Amino acid sequence: MAEQLAGRTALVTGGGRGIGAAIALRLAGEGADVAITYVRAADRARKVVAEIEAGGRRATAIQADSADPDAVVAAVDRTAAELGRLDILVNNAGIAPYGPLEDVTLEEVDRTLAVHARAVFVASQAAARHLGPGGRIISIGSSLAERVPYEGWTLYSMSKSALLGLTRGLARDLGPRGITANVVQPGSIDTEMNPDGSPESETEKAFIALGRYGRAEEIAAMVAHLAGPGGAYVTGAAIPVDGGVTA
């Protein structure tokens, strides 16, 4: 694989597993040094770091709960300090609140918005102090921000739709500095959070044009494209990688 990201440094929030881990490994495979954040699974985060380092890149794992804005900002600043610079921010950390509307608590609303919206804002704000021309901010949204084909996802969908306005605002604010901002919208991706083969997966597949779950590596490929030279003229965009569920 060509190292189109050689000399660049990335921070991937929630990079210890699932889509985040796939993104971290892909960016490192293309030449970037990579920091990841995690909340509890330190052993898994260390495995991702070890794999990146085995490939000849520098890596670090930072414990930071995205519900804590101070921890998010500290992770951004620590990445720039420890790895020498920051070129790419990937706002990936997420949770999956699901259930009947009448059962959603205010605590769930607050935490979901803190992780999916506030954390992205404060991380992007902090990153903007480090990013130079050619910098990238890439957020991981959801196809459920555009279309909600089944019940139980109102809170999740609301929180992910906030990234659409946030990303467009970032694109305008940071565009004059040569920094791009985009949101990638995954559909049903085979991860621990939403495994293929679960009782719900057949229902989800019925809405997917390609008839299958996606792989975390397919999301990582789009992120790598946006982070690299090919993404230089893409900003303010919401890009579906959902197998056609929003077609």
Residue pairs with C-beta under 8 A, 6 or more apart in sequence:
1 29
1 30
2 30
3 30
3 31
4 30
4 31
4 228
4 229
5 27
5 30
5 31
5 32
5 88
5 224
5 227
5 228
6 30
6 31
6 32
7 31
8 31
8 32
8 33
8 85
8 87
8 88
8 227
9 32
9 33
9 34
9 35
9 79
9 80
9 83
9 84
9 85
9 86
9 87
9 88
10 24
10 27
10 32
10 33
10 34
10 35
10 86
10 87
10 88
10 89
10 90
10 227
11 34
11 35
11 36
11 37
11 75
11 76
11 79
11 86
11 88
11 89
11 90
11 123
11 127
12 20
12 23
12 24
12 27
12 34
12 35
12 36
12 37
12 90
12 92
13 20
13 36
13 37
13 64
13 66
13 72
13 75
13 90
13 91
13 92
13 93
13 119
13 123
14 20
14 36
14 37
14 38
14 39
14 66
14 92
14 93
14 94
15 21
15 23
15 24
15 34
15 35
15 36
15 37
15 38
15 45
15 48
15 61
15 90
15 92
16 36
16 37
16 38
16 41
16 44
16 45
16 48
16 61
17 38
17 41
17 44
17 191
17 192
18 189
18 191
18 192
18 193
18 216
19 92
19 140
19 186
19 189
19 191
19 216
19 219
19 220
20 36
20 90
20 92
20 93
21 36
21 44
21 48
21 216
22 215
22 216
22 217
22 219
22 220
23 90
23 92
23 216
23 219
23 220
23 223
23 224
24 34
24 36
24 48
24 52
24 59
25 48
25 51
25 52
25 220
26 217
26 220
26 221
26 223
26 224
27 34
27 88
27 90
27 220
27 223
27 224
27 227
28 34
28 51
28 52
28 55
28 57
28 59
29 55
30 224
30 227
30 228
31 57
32 57
32 87
32 88
32 227
33 57
33 58
33 59
33 83
34 52
34 57
34 58
34 59
35 59
35 60
35 61
35 62
35 75
35 78
35 79
35 82
35 83
36 45
36 48
36 49
36 59
36 60
36 61
36 62
37 61
37 62
37 63
37 64
37 66
37 72
37 75
37 93
38 44
38 45
38 61
38 62
38 63
38 64
39 63
39 64
39 65
39 66
39 93
42 61
42 63
45 61
46 61
48 59
48 61
49 59
49 60
49 61
52 58
52 59
53 59
58 83
60 78
60 79
60 82
60 83
62 75
62 78
62 79
63 71
64 71
64 72
64 74
64 75
65 71
66 72
66 93
66 114
66 115
66 119
67 111
67 114
67 115
67 119
69 114
69 118
69 119
69 122
72 119
72 122
72 123
72 126
73 122
73 123
73 125
73 126
75 123
76 86
76 89
76 123
76 126
76 127
76 130
77 126
77 130
79 86
80 86
80 130
85 130
86 127
86 130
86 131
86 135
87 131
87 132
87 134
87 135
87 136
88 135
88 136
88 138
88 227
89 123
89 124
89 127
89 131
89 135
89 136
89 137
89 138
90 138
90 139
90 140
90 223
90 227
91 119
91 120
91 123
91 124
91 137
91 138
91 139
91 140
92 139
92 140
93 115
93 119
94 115
94 116
94 140
95 111
95 112
95 115
95 116
96 156
96 193
96 194
97 104
97 108
97 112
97 155
97 156
98 152
98 153
98 156
99 152
100 151
100 152
101 152
101 154
104 154
104 155
108 155
109 155
112 155
112 156
112 159
113 159
113 162
115 159
116 156
116 159
116 160
116 162
116 163
117 159
117 162
117 163
117 166
120 139
120 163
120 166
121 166
124 137
124 166
124 170
124 181
127 135
127 137
128 173
128 174
128 179
131 137
131 174
131 177
131 179
132 177
132 178
132 179
133 177
133 178
133 179
134 178
134 179
134 232
135 174
135 177
135 178
135 179
135 180
136 179
136 180
136 181
136 182
136 226
136 227
136 231
137 167
137 170
137 174
137 179
137 180
137 181
137 182
138 181
138 182
138 183
138 184
138 223
138 226
138 227
139 163
139 166
139 167
139 181
139 182
139 183
139 184
140 183
140 184
140 186
140 219
140 223
141 160
141 163
141 164
141 183
141 184
141 185
141 186
141 238
142 156
142 157
142 160
142 185
142 186
142 187
143 185
143 186
143 187
143 240
143 242
143 245
143 246
144 153
144 156
144 157
144 160
145 157
145 160
145 161
145 163
145 164
145 185
145 238
146 161
146 185
146 238
146 240
146 246
147 245
147 246
148 154
148 157
149 207
149 245
150 203
150 204
150 207
163 183
163 238
164 183
164 238
167 181
167 182
167 183
167 236
167 237
167 238
168 236
170 181
170 236
171 180
171 181
171 182
171 235
171 236
172 236
174 180
174 181
175 235
175 236
180 226
180 231
180 232
180 234
180 235
181 235
181 236
182 226
182 231
182 234
182 235
182 236
182 237
182 238
182 239
183 237
183 238
183 239
184 219
184 222
184 223
184 226
184 239
184 241
185 238
185 239
185 240
185 241
185 242
185 246
186 214
186 219
186 241
186 242
187 208
187 214
187 240
187 241
187 242
187 243
187 245
187 246
188 194
188 196
188 201
188 204
188 205
188 208
188 213
188 214
188 242
188 243
188 245
189 213
189 214
189 215
189 216
189 218
189 219
190 196
190 213
190 214
190 215
190 216
191 216
194 200
194 201
194 204
195 201
196 212
196 213
201 213
204 213
205 211
205 212
205 213
207 245
208 242
208 243
208 244
208 245
209 243
209 244
209 245
209 247
210 243
210 244
211 243
212 243
213 243
214 241
214 242
214 243
218 241
219 241
222 239
222 241
225 231
226 234
226 239
240 246
